[in-house]
Amino acid sequence: MQTVVCLRKKEGGSGDIMRVIVHDMPREQWEKLDLDIREDDIVVWDDGSIHPCTGCFGCWFKTPGRCIVPDRYQKMGESIAKATDWILITKNTFGGFSSFTKNVMDRSISYVSPFFTVRDGEMHHALRYDRMVGFSAIFYGEDMTQAEKDTAYKLVYANARNLNGDVKSVKFVSKPEEVTL
């Protein structure tokens, strides 16, 4: 299995991005997993170079759909716009995403527009792209409480709603090596 670093696709793909897979595992641990990584998948992992979202609104007004912070994660909004599925594999952190996964989520805000609309009686960002992306999350961690699982489940659904995503699955495993796609 070849692991793709940051936003690089596997060589030989058709050019159509099928899935964006975000994970927070160390590279060595990730490479031990026997996962079905497809040619057109984009695998996003922490190479230590991600900068935090600065809240500057540049991705909404200066370069719509693309973060202005110059690092390998600035095209997250564009990547999600081309994907059929967005899969998050994250350590459970008190019922939420790990800090890296949360940072990637923040840097992906350019996927939606800065304006607001009411959908299903709730205020959400207006859509930049007229499409729906599949949204899945796999949380790993030993001794997850039911309260943490409930919180994580609600968090995934809330993020999917705001990003016009369709939740396909929310899974919980004790150890990273139990992760399957």
Beta strands, then each sheet from edge to edge (+ up, - down):
strand 1: 19-23
strand 2: 42-44
strand 3: 85-91
strand 4: 112-119
strand 5: 122-127
strand 6: 133-140
strand 7: 165-173
sheet 1: 2+ 1+ 3+ 6+ 7+
sheet 2: 4+ 5-
end
